[in-house]
Amino acid sequence: MIGGYRDAPEPALRESVARALFNKGLVLWELGGKEEVIACYDEVDARYRDAPEPGPREIVQAAIKLREMLRGGGNS
């Protein structure tokens, strides 16, 4: 489902897809897929870091924080 909307130009869809990818990472984390979580958050970062609206950029910041924590660089 996410795949068809990854490059959506509409702001609301961009935010929804960014959030869906972020949530996918959380589910993968619960299932113990550390490398898959990192890859998912890498995708969130790459696709939405330069989004013009704040919603996706806030999701990127949360993804970066969790990704760094998983890589051992976080303080949480």
N, C-alpha and C positions, 0 to 999 in steps of 0.2 A: 504494500500500500504506500509506504513512504517513497519508494523509488519513483513513482510517477509524478511526485510533487517536489522532489529535491531541488529543482532549479526554477521553481515557481517565481514569477516576477511580482506577484501581489504581496504586499507587506504582511497581511494577516496569515497568508499561507506560509510565508517564510518563517514566521514566528512559530506557527503550528508544527511545521516540519522540524525546526530546530528543537522544539520541546519534545517532539516524539523521538528524535534521535537521542536526546539527553536521557529520556525515560528508558529507552532501549538499553542504554549503558547501565542504568541503575538495575534493571532486571538481569542483565548479564553479570553484574557485580554480585547480586544475590545468588546467582547460579555458580559463582566461582570462576568465571571466565575473565581473569585479569587482563590478558593480552587483547581479548575481544573488546573489553571496556575501553582500553587505551586507544585501540583502533577506531572505535565509535566516537570517542571524544576528539580524536585527531580530525575526523571528518567534520564534526560540528565546528571545530575551530577553523578548518580550512574553508568551509563553505560560507560561514556566517560572520567571521571576524570583522569584515568590512561592510556589513549590512548598514544601510543608511538609518534604519530605525533602531531605537534602544532595546526593544524586546529581545531580538535575536542576539544582540551583543551581550546582554546580561546573561543569557543562557550560555554563551561562549565562555564568559568569565567563570561561571559555575563549573563548566566542563573542564576548563583549564585547571582550576583548583583541585578538583577530584582526580584528574589525570596525574598531576604532579604528586599528589598524595600517594597514589598507587605506584608511582615510580620511585617513591621513597624520599621525595623532596619536600613533602608538605609537613606542616607542624601540627596538623589536626590529628 
